[in-house]
């Protein structure tokens, strides 16, 4: 029996892909590193430092750990600045309807996101108070496909993993959900994963599964 649904944030609740792209692009251009939307797509669901390592694959220069920290911090500063433009209009279709319906059923809802800015994003779009718990990049060491983020969300909820479902738009997120024994519901790109228990086209489809 499913007692809680853990949602990934970016690509499921809200889309900040373009904002990430703009911030990473500015950083990459400053260091003459090739960066495009195809590379940006590889960063979905990946932690900030792991994302930087993917970007640096295109650089012929070797950077020290200190330099990498400066680059990541610079990117995040620009990204947080861009987040100020987010509002309720950026919430993806049917999100609030689904959250309210789940809560009416007595099912708890949580965020499981690698982003360290999850609470800021949720506050900007007016959904922060709707979630029972938030597990984000500040709570973990390992990013998806490591299951740590979802394990942490379940711990905060006080609900065992086998009673939790995860909604993910990235293949790495589906792998993470299955690695800790959770029901994995795939939307968007995550539907490419053979590990998904369910593949949906519309967030409202969750209500027929749980």
C-alpha beads as a LAMMPS data file, in Angstrom:
LAMMPS data file: protein, C-alpha beads

210 atoms
209 bonds

1 atom types
1 bond types

-500.0 500.0 xlo xhi
-500.0 500.0 ylo yhi
-500.0 500.0 zlo zhi

Masses

1 110.0

Atoms # bond

1 1 1 0.000 0.000 0.000
2 1 1 1.370 3.399 -1.016
3 1 1 1.345 5.899 1.839
4 1 1 3.489 8.646 0.287
5 1 1 4.474 10.020 -3.101
6 1 1 7.914 11.584 -3.521
7 1 1 8.206 13.987 -6.438
8 1 1 11.328 15.053 -8.239
9 1 1 11.244 18.836 -8.583
10 1 1 12.679 19.988 -11.884
11 1 1 10.741 18.592 -14.841
12 1 1 7.928 17.230 -12.665
13 1 1 6.739 20.147 -10.527
14 1 1 8.406 23.040 -12.348
15 1 1 10.785 23.440 -15.272
16 1 1 13.996 25.347 -14.597
17 1 1 16.007 23.710 -17.389
18 1 1 16.405 26.944 -19.337
19 1 1 17.545 28.832 -16.245
20 1 1 20.165 26.160 -15.544
21 1 1 21.246 26.387 -19.169
22 1 1 21.662 30.166 -19.053
23 1 1 23.718 30.016 -15.843
24 1 1 25.948 27.152 -16.994
25 1 1 26.356 28.787 -20.416
26 1 1 27.635 32.007 -18.830
27 1 1 30.142 30.036 -16.757
28 1 1 31.259 27.915 -19.734
29 1 1 31.672 30.941 -22.012
30 1 1 33.835 32.640 -19.379
31 1 1 36.262 29.689 -19.618
32 1 1 35.942 29.122 -23.389
33 1 1 34.260 25.751 -22.881
34 1 1 31.795 24.425 -25.439
35 1 1 28.298 24.159 -23.961
36 1 1 24.938 23.610 -25.630
37 1 1 21.406 22.384 -24.900
38 1 1 22.399 18.774 -25.653
39 1 1 25.042 18.854 -22.908
40 1 1 22.612 20.671 -20.604
41 1 1 20.133 17.827 -21.092
42 1 1 22.694 15.392 -19.644
43 1 1 22.714 17.383 -16.410
44 1 1 19.088 16.645 -15.487
45 1 1 18.854 15.177 -11.997
46 1 1 22.612 15.469 -11.501
47 1 1 24.256 17.369 -8.634
48 1 1 25.999 20.691 -9.228
49 1 1 29.560 19.382 -8.965
50 1 1 28.783 16.276 -11.022
51 1 1 27.211 18.559 -13.650
52 1 1 30.374 20.651 -13.730
53 1 1 32.468 17.531 -14.343
54 1 1 30.280 16.682 -17.350
55 1 1 30.737 20.212 -18.731
56 1 1 34.503 20.060 -18.201
57 1 1 34.699 17.020 -20.492
58 1 1 34.705 19.594 -23.303
59 1 1 37.670 21.504 -21.878
60 1 1 41.286 20.754 -22.758
61 1 1 42.407 22.473 -19.557
62 1 1 42.683 20.736 -16.192
63 1 1 41.158 22.645 -13.279
64 1 1 42.033 22.293 -9.603
65 1 1 39.361 21.408 -7.066
66 1 1 39.512 24.978 -5.779
67 1 1 38.926 26.355 -9.279
68 1 1 36.003 23.965 -9.751
69 1 1 34.438 25.164 -6.505
70 1 1 34.729 28.775 -7.701
71 1 1 33.140 27.872 -11.059
72 1 1 30.250 26.013 -9.426
73 1 1 29.673 28.813 -6.937
74 1 1 29.642 31.388 -9.735
75 1 1 27.111 29.328 -11.691
76 1 1 24.882 28.948 -8.647
77 1 1 24.976 32.672 -7.911
78 1 1 23.764 33.411 -11.448
79 1 1 21.169 30.622 -11.250
80 1 1 19.732 31.872 -7.944
81 1 1 19.494 35.339 -9.459
82 1 1 17.546 33.913 -12.406
83 1 1 15.235 32.036 -10.008
84 1 1 13.815 35.364 -8.867
85 1 1 11.840 35.400 -12.126
86 1 1 9.974 32.181 -11.235
87 1 1 6.299 32.441 -10.295
88 1 1 3.103 30.355 -10.160
89 1 1 2.910 30.533 -13.959
90 1 1 5.948 28.241 -14.116
91 1 1 4.230 25.354 -12.302
92 1 1 3.845 22.446 -14.709
93 1 1 0.323 21.303 -15.759
94 1 1 -1.995 19.693 -13.166
95 1 1 0.573 19.751 -10.341
96 1 1 -1.577 21.488 -7.732
97 1 1 -4.644 19.427 -8.658
98 1 1 -2.711 16.166 -8.217
99 1 1 -1.106 17.245 -4.941
100 1 1 -4.450 18.254 -3.448
101 1 1 -6.114 15.026 -4.616
102 1 1 -3.380 12.895 -3.059
103 1 1 -3.602 14.788 0.227
104 1 1 -7.402 14.345 0.196
105 1 1 -6.756 10.585 -0.035
106 1 1 -4.549 10.767 3.044
107 1 1 -1.384 10.212 1.038
108 1 1 1.604 12.295 2.103
109 1 1 3.613 14.196 -0.496
110 1 1 7.317 15.016 -0.515
111 1 1 10.050 16.455 -2.700
112 1 1 13.163 14.395 -3.467
113 1 1 15.469 16.644 -5.463
114 1 1 19.228 16.930 -5.946
115 1 1 18.836 20.714 -6.137
116 1 1 20.183 22.712 -3.210
117 1 1 17.722 25.452 -4.155
118 1 1 14.572 23.331 -3.876
119 1 1 12.992 25.315 -1.036
120 1 1 13.684 28.630 -2.766
121 1 1 12.116 27.341 -5.983
122 1 1 9.035 26.021 -4.173
123 1 1 8.662 29.300 -2.318
124 1 1 8.901 31.248 -5.570
125 1 1 6.099 29.216 -7.180
126 1 1 3.942 29.197 -4.047
127 1 1 3.953 25.444 -3.353
128 1 1 6.340 25.160 -0.400
129 1 1 3.610 24.708 2.209
130 1 1 1.853 21.944 0.253
131 1 1 4.642 19.410 0.758
132 1 1 4.921 17.462 3.993
133 1 1 8.713 17.203 3.736
134 1 1 11.505 18.439 1.475
135 1 1 14.626 16.348 0.875
136 1 1 17.122 18.179 -1.305
137 1 1 20.779 18.518 -2.229
138 1 1 21.581 19.951 1.188
139 1 1 20.653 16.598 2.792
140 1 1 22.803 14.269 0.712
141 1 1 26.320 13.417 -0.413
142 1 1 25.471 11.270 -3.446
143 1 1 23.211 12.343 -6.311
144 1 1 20.950 10.105 -8.411
145 1 1 21.155 7.296 -9.497
146 1 1 22.274 6.753 -5.918
147 1 1 19.050 6.280 -3.883
148 1 1 20.207 8.506 -1.000
149 1 1 17.795 11.383 -1.773
150 1 1 14.731 9.131 -1.735
151 1 1 15.905 7.239 1.344
152 1 1 16.279 10.604 3.089
153 1 1 12.780 11.683 2.019
154 1 1 11.291 8.437 3.369
155 1 1 13.163 8.898 6.653
156 1 1 11.803 12.434 7.000
157 1 1 8.298 11.145 6.292
158 1 1 8.714 8.283 8.754
159 1 1 7.432 5.864 6.104
160 1 1 9.273 2.748 4.884
161 1 1 10.527 2.708 1.294
162 1 1 8.182 -0.078 0.198
163 1 1 5.241 2.201 1.000
164 1 1 6.583 5.075 -1.111
165 1 1 6.143 5.918 -4.804
166 1 1 8.469 8.197 -6.755
167 1 1 7.532 10.398 -9.724
168 1 1 10.537 11.106 -11.938
169 1 1 11.300 12.634 -15.339
170 1 1 14.899 11.358 -15.500
171 1 1 16.187 7.814 -16.032
172 1 1 18.704 8.272 -13.196
173 1 1 15.798 9.066 -10.860
174 1 1 13.989 5.858 -11.791
175 1 1 17.181 3.889 -11.100
176 1 1 17.459 5.603 -7.711
177 1 1 13.847 4.816 -6.810
178 1 1 14.167 1.131 -7.682
179 1 1 17.507 0.883 -5.833
180 1 1 15.697 1.549 -2.560
181 1 1 12.608 -0.529 -3.302
182 1 1 10.156 2.229 -4.161
183 1 1 7.417 2.199 -6.791
184 1 1 8.789 4.132 -9.777
185 1 1 6.459 6.240 -11.925
186 1 1 8.067 7.660 -15.058
187 1 1 7.063 10.792 -16.958
188 1 1 8.788 12.575 -19.859
189 1 1 12.364 11.294 -20.485
190 1 1 12.157 8.773 -17.635
191 1 1 9.772 6.697 -19.750
192 1 1 12.872 5.448 -21.598
193 1 1 13.768 3.414 -18.517
194 1 1 12.915 -0.277 -18.514
195 1 1 12.955 -0.179 -14.707
196 1 1 9.863 2.020 -14.402
197 1 1 6.824 0.333 -12.849
198 1 1 4.492 2.735 -14.643
199 1 1 4.930 5.154 -17.524
200 1 1 2.533 8.102 -17.670
201 1 1 1.843 10.905 -20.128
202 1 1 -0.068 13.167 -17.765
203 1 1 0.565 13.804 -14.066
204 1 1 -3.131 13.153 -13.365
205 1 1 -2.581 9.508 -14.333
206 1 1 -0.975 9.059 -10.893
207 1 1 -4.414 9.281 -9.327
208 1 1 -5.457 6.111 -11.159
209 1 1 -2.397 4.216 -9.934
210 1 1 -2.432 5.058 -6.240

Bonds

1 1 1 2
2 1 2 3
3 1 3 4
4 1 4 5
5 1 5 6
6 1 6 7
7 1 7 8
8 1 8 9
9 1 9 10
10 1 10 11
11 1 11 12
12 1 12 13
13 1 13 14
14 1 14 15
15 1 15 16
16 1 16 17
17 1 17 18
18 1 18 19
19 1 19 20
20 1 20 21
21 1 21 22
22 1 22 23
23 1 23 24
24 1 24 25
25 1 25 26
26 1 26 27
27 1 27 28
28 1 28 29
29 1 29 30
30 1 30 31
31 1 31 32
32 1 32 33
33 1 33 34
34 1 34 35
35 1 35 36
36 1 36 37
37 1 37 38
38 1 38 39
39 1 39 40
40 1 40 41
41 1 41 42
42 1 42 43
43 1 43 44
44 1 44 45
45 1 45 46
46 1 46 47
47 1 47 48
48 1 48 49
49 1 49 50
50 1 50 51
51 1 51 52
52 1 52 53
53 1 53 54
54 1 54 55
55 1 55 56
56 1 56 57
57 1 57 58
58 1 58 59
59 1 59 60
60 1 60 61
61 1 61 62
62 1 62 63
63 1 63 64
64 1 64 65
65 1 65 66
66 1 66 67
67 1 67 68
68 1 68 69
69 1 69 70
70 1 70 71
71 1 71 72
72 1 72 73
73 1 73 74
74 1 74 75
75 1 75 76
76 1 76 77
77 1 77 78
78 1 78 79
79 1 79 80
80 1 80 81
81 1 81 82
82 1 82 83
83 1 83 84
84 1 84 85
85 1 85 86
86 1 86 87
87 1 87 88
88 1 88 89
89 1 89 90
90 1 90 91
91 1 91 92
92 1 92 93
93 1 93 94
94 1 94 95
95 1 95 96
96 1 96 97
97 1 97 98
98 1 98 99
99 1 99 100
100 1 100 101
101 1 101 102
102 1 102 103
103 1 103 104
104 1 104 105
105 1 105 106
106 1 106 107
107 1 107 108
108 1 108 109
109 1 109 110
110 1 110 111
111 1 111 112
112 1 112 113
113 1 113 114
114 1 114 115
115 1 115 116
116 1 116 117
117 1 117 118
118 1 118 119
119 1 119 120
120 1 120 121
121 1 121 122
122 1 122 123
123 1 123 124
124 1 124 125
125 1 125 126
126 1 126 127
127 1 127 128
128 1 128 129
129 1 129 130
130 1 130 131
131 1 131 132
132 1 132 133
133 1 133 134
134 1 134 135
135 1 135 136
136 1 136 137
137 1 137 138
138 1 138 139
139 1 139 140
140 1 140 141
141 1 141 142
142 1 142 143
143 1 143 144
144 1 144 145
145 1 145 146
146 1 146 147
147 1 147 148
148 1 148 149
149 1 149 150
150 1 150 151
151 1 151 152
152 1 152 153
153 1 153 154
154 1 154 155
155 1 155 156
156 1 156 157
157 1 157 158
158 1 158 159
159 1 159 160
160 1 160 161
161 1 161 162
162 1 162 163
163 1 163 164
164 1 164 165
165 1 165 166
166 1 166 167
167 1 167 168
168 1 168 169
169 1 169 170
170 1 170 171
171 1 171 172
172 1 172 173
173 1 173 174
174 1 174 175
175 1 175 176
176 1 176 177
177 1 177 178
178 1 178 179
179 1 179 180
180 1 180 181
181 1 181 182
182 1 182 183
183 1 183 184
184 1 184 185
185 1 185 186
186 1 186 187
187 1 187 188
188 1 188 189
189 1 189 190
190 1 190 191
191 1 191 192
192 1 192 193
193 1 193 194
194 1 194 195
195 1 195 196
196 1 196 197
197 1 197 198
198 1 198 199
199 1 199 200
200 1 200 201
201 1 201 202
202 1 202 203
203 1 203 204
204 1 204 205
205 1 205 206
206 1 206 207
207 1 207 208
208 1 208 209
209 1 209 210
